[in-house]
Amino acid sequence: MWTGNAWRSALFGVPRGRRAQSALAQLRGILEGELEGIRGAGTWKSERVITSRQGPHIHVDGVSGGILNFCANNYLGLSSHPKVIQAGLQALEEFGAGLSSVRFICGTQSIHKNLEAKIARFHQREDAILYPSCFDANAGLFEALLTPEDAVLSDELNHASIIDGIRLCKAHKYRYRHLDMADLEAKLQEAQKHRLRLVATDGAFSMDGDIAPLQEICHLASRYGALVFVDECHATGFLGPTGRGTDELLGVMDQVTIINSTLGKALGGASGGYTTGPGPLVSLLRQRARPYLFSNSLPPAVVGCASKALDLLMESNTIVQSMAAKTQRFRSKMEAAGFTISGASHPICPVMLGDARLASRMADDMLKRGKCAGTRELVMGPERRERETHRL
């Protein structure tokens, strides 16, 4: 009589433990090949460990002395603002470290509702809904809103989170050339057969620092009966006269239907994202958006920090105006030094070197000289090529 193990040995030739080891060895070989390909392409991403709080001057593990930081998205310096930190501490003391729950079970506190109302008021919209990140907001929106009867038209260089969010929905998908309004119009004409048509774009594109032509987009959307969605992660808090974003900057606040943005950049720099727009849409997202329904609530300290950051912006536009002056100074000085700076009038100032390996070496050399820059700031090539391979 053969035992079970004997049968397995006879059937498969190799004991189960050895087969598992063989499968693991195969996996390691595949993974090492992939990693070596990344290194060979010069697009390896190394993490620098900061040993201080975030700010314009930081301390980095393994580097003596202070470092001048060029590569954070802490646009307004609010991540280390004393009033923002104090608000976070107060929220931590009053509401605890976390909710241990999702929002619809027992994870909604008064500070969450207050922040959502404040966000809606800041953007002059009807309502807002919080997420753990703007990546989650983008992941939750399209699937909940759009059906196979609808269509979404996306700029080809939209952020990866928008692309991933659109992939999750069952709507018909159109991709128009970057900032190309003639191509967008052609796609809108083609999409007229669908029930809803949603144009999706970054407000300010994180790789290039260029700004979407929202006036033209909104004009085309109106002409062809479409809605407009804008991701404002690289605009909220510092673009426009009062920091409301690209729709304020370009005078189309009343024409953009839906805004997604983040609390993790200009608004305190911690974490969190949100959708703001029509009240019924926000209500639908509370019922159907999977990242909202199945993710823990934002920690109270994060909510407190973001709320205070918004207070500071709504009290005065001094911080916003100082950001514009600093941006212009940096761009003009770098161009005078002979560098090519992409984009225009945005704090994202890509220094165009044109080669991934050169960018990596320059970033390392800058670190040795007490300046910290990421390869995103030094060259757009590798990330753009990587993004081009993950289109809709």
ABEGO torsion letter per residue (X at the ends): XBBAAAAAAAAAGBBAAAAAAAAAAAAAAAAAAAAAAAAAAGABBBBBBBABBBEABBBBBGBBEBBBBAABABAAGAAABAAAAAAAAAAAAAAEABAGBBAAAAABBAAAAAAAAAAAAAAGBABBBBBABAAAAAAAAAAAABBAABBBBBBAABBAAAAAAAAABABBBBBBBBGBAAAAAAAAAAAAABABBBBBBBABBAAAGBBBBAAAAAAAAAAAGBBBBBBAAAABGABEAAGAEAAAAAGAAAABABBBBBAABABGGBBEBBBBEBAAAAAAAAAABAAAAABBBBBAAAAAAAAAAAAAAAABAAAAAAAAAAAAAAAAAAAAAGBBBBEBGBABBBBBAGBAAAAAAAAAAAAAAGBBBBAAAABAAAAAAAAAAABX
